[in-house]
């Protein structure tokens, strides 16, 4: 359904972070799963801790949707 790793990682991240499937740890879980998907394709995220934090918080607040998440990942891939 998702043609490349960035699309897949963005979709899974958005789904987990916005749907809150767990009682606790949704942001952490979403970020770790996203990273694992990317690492499976030898893609790493290159961003400061503050940039990553801001990205996750903005996403959890609904400020970033799939397209913005995908763009952020494309800009910060290594």
C-alpha positions, 0 to 999 in steps of 0.5 A: 500500500505504501510504495517506499519506506518513508511513506510506510514509516510516516503512515505507521507513525501517524496512525499510532501517534494520533489514534492512541492505541495504548494507555501510555507510551503512544508517542514513544512507541510511534517514534520507535516503530517509525525508526525501526521501519526506517532502519530496516531500509538503512535509513537513519534520522538526522536531527537534534534531540530538540528537533525530534522532540518538537516533531513528535509533540507537534504530531501528537497534537495533530499539527502534522499529518501524513504529508507533513510527517513524510516531508519531515522524514525526507528532509531529515533522512541520512 
